[in-house]
Amino acid sequence: MLERSDEAEPAPSLRPHDPGLLDLARRHADAWLAALPERPIPPRATIDEMLDALGRDLPERGEPADAVIERLTERIEPGLMAMGSPRFYGWVIGGTQPVALAADWLVSTWDQNTVLRSVTPGVIAAEEIAGDWVLDLLGLPAGSSVGFTTGATTAQTASLAAAREEVLRRAGWDSARQGLAGGPRVRFIVGEERHGTVDLAGRYLGLGEPTIVPSDDQGRIRVDALRAELAAGEGPAIVLLQAGNIHSGAFDDLGSATQVAHESGAWVHVDGAFGLWAAASPRLRHLATGLEQADSWSTDAHKTLSVPYDCGIAIVRDVNAVAGALSMHASYLQADGVVADPHDKVLELSRRARGVPTWAVLRHLGRQGVADLIERLADAARLIAEGVGALPGVEVLNDVVFTQVCLALEDDAATEALSARLWADGEVLAMTSRWHDRAVVRFSVSNWGTDAAQARRTVAAVDRALAAVRAGGA
Ligand SMILES: *Cc1c(COP(=O)(O)O)cnc(C)c1O
């Protein structure tokens, strides 16, 4: 405990700026970052232990700011997961590049409510430049609407809101004015292996349960089945394609599927939460061939690009469709030369300038550095797959085309034991999932610090965990 917390001064400080306080936070941040690469990855405490440690009772009288920060950092530490570790492969979670962290601190410091171009032009200019760069890097149409959201879930919800209104408008129904009831039903057509948040977006938007089209063995939507599904019905339709399956990393055949969908007049949205970034690598861009023909796209900066949570990106080709759905003033046709404000492109009104760390990362890496980052992740995934695939009894289930590796042992119990052993060891974190009716251990290589050396260390850790499982030590 700090001595100062016992002093009788009035607790809350009205001093506008206390450099000592930020120094204190920075020292704790430095300690966390220095220990991060070697820190055991899983938390050591449960949520109940954390609730007790932080103290559940609201104090009658406050305590000094530095004491609050000391309490927070000391007590919370056992409950932190080392998600930024270069050997963290759980779910699909990115780390934080140093330049993005520094920019993010400044975003909080400046505290700009990022709503109107005329009011906070500094951070909005950085976001607009970042948006143009993202379009350029991904080969998407210049002039598309780019909005910064909390994640890919809200990015796809925002994009699909534009899609819903536009396909209904083409069918002669003004949903902004008339609502959905009584209008034509929008067919929401998805692949069998879409991400769970796609269904959520459909629910938020009143589209109901999606119509599911079968996928192939890598989880790619079957284009022949999509064609048949589109032909079997009529009326407004939205087709959701995927760039990057969370288990296999596979990409739908975006070019062919988009062509088929467009022949039926459907709107095509691409969920590329992590996979869209393949398009920024000359070596991997072939995975996303045809990407630019879609109508809207969603991705994350907080995954592959490794900016701090949270930052997703909603991209829509037709800026008028976005304005129709998301502008507060519902101006269907923007006057020439009028540029949409940030709040016209996303679901949020008040928000932090979360696009600024993306600007910083892109400025720092440049086009070449982004390509290197994406290729480093894909190379590390291939090394992990080759290494673990050579271990006795380990089967790599997917074609490793991008950043995802799914392995399984001879039966589900053994696979789950391996995952539990890895968790207990703490050096590598990869989560159990289910894919094609089998338990799998999934590695998502999404951290900017994961390179060939970390991949080799990962294989060695899996080897040790496997030996322990085989020896009955799980
Ligand atoms: C992570 C992910 C999402 C959801 O993104 P959030 O940033 O968590 O909202 C959607 N689709 C895919 C393919 C993902 O990997």
Ligand as a Chemical Component Dictionary entry (heavy atoms), coordinates in Angstrom:
data_LIG
# 
_chem_comp.id                   LIG 
_chem_comp.type                 NON-POLYMER 
_chem_comp.pdbx_formal_charge   0 
_chem_comp.three_letter_code    LIG 
# 
loop_
_chem_comp_atom.comp_id 
_chem_comp_atom.atom_id 
_chem_comp_atom.alt_atom_id 
_chem_comp_atom.type_symbol 
_chem_comp_atom.charge 
_chem_comp_atom.model_Cartn_x 
_chem_comp_atom.model_Cartn_y 
_chem_comp_atom.model_Cartn_z 
_chem_comp_atom.pdbx_ordinal 
LIG C1 C1 C 0 -13.458 -12.603 -35.043 1  
LIG C2 C2 C 0 -14.380 -12.833 -36.178 2  
LIG C3 C3 C 0 -15.611 -12.164 -36.262 3  
LIG C4 C4 C 0 -16.097 -11.252 -35.165 4  
LIG O1 O1 O 0 -15.207 -10.199 -34.954 5  
LIG P1 P1 P 0 -15.195 -9.322  -33.617 6  
LIG O2 O2 O 0 -14.069 -8.387  -33.860 7  
LIG O3 O3 O 0 -14.940 -10.279 -32.494 8  
LIG O4 O4 O 0 -16.493 -8.649  -33.482 9  
LIG C5 C5 C 0 -16.381 -12.362 -37.390 10 
LIG N1 N1 N 0 -15.981 -13.189 -38.370 11 
LIG C6 C6 C 0 -14.805 -13.873 -38.320 12 
LIG C7 C7 C 0 -14.407 -14.764 -39.462 13 
LIG C8 C8 C 0 -13.963 -13.708 -37.220 14 
LIG O5 O5 O 0 -12.792 -14.368 -37.162 15 
# 
loop_
_chem_comp_bond.comp_id 
_chem_comp_bond.atom_id_1 
_chem_comp_bond.atom_id_2 
_chem_comp_bond.value_order 
_chem_comp_bond.pdbx_ordinal 
LIG C1 C2 SING 1  
LIG C2 C3 SING 2  
LIG C2 C8 DOUB 3  
LIG C3 C4 SING 4  
LIG C3 C5 DOUB 5  
LIG C4 O1 SING 6  
LIG O1 P1 SING 7  
LIG P1 O2 DOUB 8  
LIG P1 O3 SING 9  
LIG P1 O4 SING 10 
LIG C5 N1 SING 11 
LIG N1 C6 DOUB 12 
LIG C6 C7 SING 13 
LIG C6 C8 SING 14 
LIG C8 O5 SING 15 
# 
